[in-house]
Amino acid sequence: MKTIYLVVGLVVIVVAGVLAYIFAGGLLSGGGGGTSGACTPNVSYVLVAYNNQYFFENDTNYKHPNPTLYAKVGDCIQIKIIDNENVIHNFVINQLNVQSSDVSAVGQATTITFKVNQPGTYKWLCSYHTDTMNGQLVVSS
């Protein structure tokens, strides 16, 4: 009987440790060079989803799809996506563990804020339309 209590106690300790690690930032903080969450944005982009592509908000004629985004190491980036076609979209940078909420109706918007900690070129995409909605975030030192 003591063995069962010992095993159950060890399992509880391990699970508590894993949860503490996750919520303290070990997995949710973006171990690939970025951190999601609270920072004051100093770089902002607004992307509009149209015809299963992203465009800068001021590209009202939709001539320049899936623009390259730029930032520097240490920047806090805010990206707002706006749906303009009643189709589900999101914004994801897998290498930085960044993912926005979904939007799925004309005018619906969501915003994600994250900090970049390492230089590099990171692929961004919509996880629903990976072939047509993707681009790059270039982070310089």
Salt bridges, closest charged atoms under 4 A:
GLU85 OE2 - HIS89 NE2 2.61
